[in-house]
């Protein structure tokens, strides 16, 4: 996994960290912050889910739009798919949509977004399990390597 981009400026190579978006259920707030800190040496985390405060519907629209705009600007995304509802490696519909969005950008817009998931997901646990398995086989989504931190 390449975590950094190389840029040439004035005939010198500059190493830049890749921009990463964390995708996860906001109910994992503490684990999201923990993982944001774990991977901060290797990536610049430009967006991660937050619990919506205030007027839920209005603020949800803003958060939703901002999250997808950040995926457009990212070099990588990671689905933090922890156990939820007694399902290990849970990927909810929202995170599945974010994975599909990044893959769609790669396939149709020539983007080069690395798409990762943290934990293996069980077969047949979701209506879209077959799709996830296919994406794995095609190399469109990859298991995130364990950080050293």
N, C-alpha and C positions, 0 to 999 in steps of 0.2 A: 504494500500500500504506500503510495506516494503521498506524504502529508504536506509537502511544500511545493511551491511553484518557483521556477527560476525566471528571473527577469534580467535583461541586459540593459544597463544604463551607463552611458559614457564608457563603453567597452569593458564594463565590469559586471560580473554576475551578482545579482542580489537575490538572496533566498527569501521568499515570502511564504508565510503560513497560509494554508488554504482556509477559505471562509466556509464555515459549517453551520448548518441549521439542525437543531435537535427537534425531532418529532416524537411526541409521546402524549399520553393522557395527562392533562394538567393535575389530575389527582395524585400523580407521582412527584409532586412539587419538590420534596426534599431530595429524592433520588436524582431528579433532573439537575438540581444545583450541585449535588455531589459529582455527577458525571461531567457537568460543565467544567468544574474545577479539575477533574482528572485529566481531561483532554486539552486543557488550555495551553499546555506546553507545545502541543503539536498543531493545534488549530485555533483560529479566531472564531469563536462562537458568536455569530451575528444575530441569532434569534433562537428563542426557546419558549416553550409554552409557559404561560403564567395563568394563575387563577384570575378570572374576570371579576372585577369589583364594580360597584355602582350599578348603573342601569345595564342589566345583563344583555338584552337584545342589541342595544346600540353599541355597547363595547365589544360584544362578540363579533359584530360585523367588522369593526376596526381591527380587532386581533386577527380574525380570519384573513382579511385582505393583507395585512402586514406580514403574516406568516408566509403566504403564497408569494408575495413580492420578494421576500427574503430568499425563498427557494430559487427564484429566478436569478438572483444575484450570487448564489452560493456555488462553491466548488464541490461540496459534499453535503449529504444529509445522513443522519443516523436515526433510526427508529429505536428508541429505548423501550423495548418490548418486555417488560417485567411480567410477573404473574399477576393476574387480575381475574376476579370472579372464579377463582380456583382453576384457572387455565394458565399453565406456564407458557411463557413466550407470547403472551396475548398481543395481538395486533387488532385494534378496533377499526371501525369503518373510517374514522377521520384520518388515522395514520396510514391506512391502506390507500386512501385517496391521495395523501401527500406523496407516498412512494410512487403511485401511478403517475402523478403529475410530473415528478422528476424524471421518471423513465420516459414519459411521453415527450418531454422537452429534449431528452437525449436522442430519441428516435426520429423526431420530426423537425427539430430546430438545430440539430448538430451541436447541442450542448454537451459538455463532458462532466456531468455531475456524478460523482461517486455516490452510490446508494448502498447504505449499510444497515444492518439490523444487529442488535446486541446479542440476543439469545435465540437459539433455535426455536421454532414454533412447531406445535404438534400437528401431525397430519390430520386432516378432516375436522379440525376444530372450528373452522370458520367457513362461511359460504364461498369465500375466495381463496381457500387453502390450495386448490389446484393451480390457481394463477400464481400464488407465491412460489410454489414448487417449480413451476415452469420458468419463472423469472430467475430463480436460483440456477436452474439448469442452463439457461441462456447466459448466465454471468451478469445479468442486469442488476441483481442485488447480491450482496456479499456479507458474510459474517464479519463483524468488526473485530479486528485483532485486539487482544487485551492490552490496554495501555500499561506502561511500566510504572507509572506514578501510583 
